[in-house]
């Protein structure tokens, strides 16, 4: 099982640095240093280990300035982290369709990026069956502090707090609402709010749980040498 299209084979390199938020320099096995796209809006705290092994994909789009995309890094703890947040929804959809995410089974339709709410945001997934709508928001988790401890967010996230409030509104409107943490870090064994980084997010998360928003987490198997990334294991949520 893989979340990478066949034209997105993963290639190995070594990470030099990440900078300007969306760029990174890597060293190829040939010794050449190139700049690649780094698709992550967070801080990537505790993910960067200079000159550690990393993996990237290559786009066939002629319009891209940087055709290579950083996908997986080796963290200072020696674990692997999938830092391409654009992959999260694909991992979750595969997890739903394959039956891995047990909590989201039995729906007749699965739609992505659907407009909803008073602010016309886009929900990552809208699952529907007779007389029920389930709104699913996905967040990628790559921050590990203590051994096994997964934290979200890795930087102050007004957007994350906004999404929680929108999920709370869906519950108030009589729908099912789920926050799903997609854990792309091989060392993480549970997930909790990063109160020290964003106390408002942590407060809002607990409020959301109290009114009925469901919070679940699933961890990815990451084997970049085999082009394999897929969700396989449910993790505990600690609040």
MOZIBEL-V572047 format. One record per residue. N is the residue number from 0. RES is the residue in one letter. SS is DSSP state (H for helix, E for strand, C for the rest). Layout:
BEGIN
N/RES/SS
N/RES/SS
END
This chain:
BEGIN
0/X/C
1/X/C
2/X/C
3/X/C
4/X/C
5/X/C
6/X/C
7/X/C
8/X/C
9/X/C
10/X/E
11/X/E
12/X/E
13/X/E
14/X/E
15/X/E
16/X/E
17/X/E
18/X/E
19/X/C
20/X/C
21/X/C
22/X/E
23/X/E
24/X/E
25/X/E
26/X/E
27/X/C
28/X/C
29/X/C
30/X/C
31/X/C
32/X/E
33/X/E
34/X/E
35/X/E
36/X/E
37/X/C
38/X/C
39/X/C
40/X/C
41/X/C
42/X/C
43/X/C
44/X/C
45/X/C
46/X/C
47/X/C
48/X/C
49/X/C
50/X/C
51/X/C
52/X/E
53/X/E
54/X/E
55/X/E
56/X/E
57/X/E
58/X/C
59/X/C
60/X/C
61/X/C
62/X/C
63/X/C
64/X/C
65/X/C
66/X/C
67/X/E
68/X/E
69/X/E
70/X/E
71/X/E
72/X/E
73/X/E
74/X/C
75/X/C
76/X/C
77/X/C
78/X/C
79/X/E
80/X/E
81/X/E
82/X/C
83/X/C
84/X/H
85/X/H
86/X/H
87/X/H
88/X/H
89/X/H
90/X/H
91/X/H
92/X/H
93/X/H
94/X/H
95/X/H
96/X/H
97/X/C
98/X/C
99/X/C
100/X/C
101/X/H
102/X/H
103/X/H
104/X/C
105/X/C
106/X/C
107/X/C
108/X/E
109/X/E
110/X/E
111/X/E
112/X/E
113/X/E
114/X/E
115/X/E
116/X/C
117/X/C
118/X/C
119/X/C
120/X/E
121/X/E
122/X/E
123/X/E
124/X/E
125/X/E
126/X/E
127/X/E
128/X/E
129/X/C
130/X/C
131/X/E
132/X/E
133/X/E
134/X/E
135/X/E
136/X/E
137/X/E
138/X/E
139/X/E
140/X/E
141/X/C
142/X/E
143/X/E
144/X/C
145/X/C
146/X/C
147/X/C
148/X/E
149/X/E
150/X/E
151/X/E
152/X/C
153/X/C
154/X/C
155/X/C
156/X/C
157/X/H
158/X/H
159/X/H
160/X/H
161/X/H
162/X/H
163/X/H
164/X/H
165/X/H
166/X/H
167/X/H
168/X/H
169/X/H
170/X/H
171/X/H
172/X/C
173/X/C
174/X/C
175/X/E
176/X/E
177/X/E
178/X/E
179/X/E
180/X/E
181/X/E
182/X/E
183/X/C
184/X/E
185/X/C
186/X/C
187/X/C
188/X/C
189/X/E
190/X/E
191/X/E
192/X/E
193/X/C
194/X/C
195/X/C
196/X/C
197/X/C
198/X/H
199/X/H
200/X/H
201/X/H
202/X/H
203/X/H
204/X/H
205/X/H
206/X/H
207/X/H
208/X/H
209/X/H
210/X/H
211/X/C
212/X/C
213/X/E
214/X/E
215/X/E
216/X/E
217/X/E
218/X/E
219/X/E
220/X/E
221/X/E
222/X/E
223/X/H
224/X/H
225/X/H
226/X/C
227/X/E
228/X/E
229/X/E
230/X/E
231/X/E
232/X/E
233/X/E
234/X/E
235/X/E
236/X/E
237/X/E
238/X/C
END
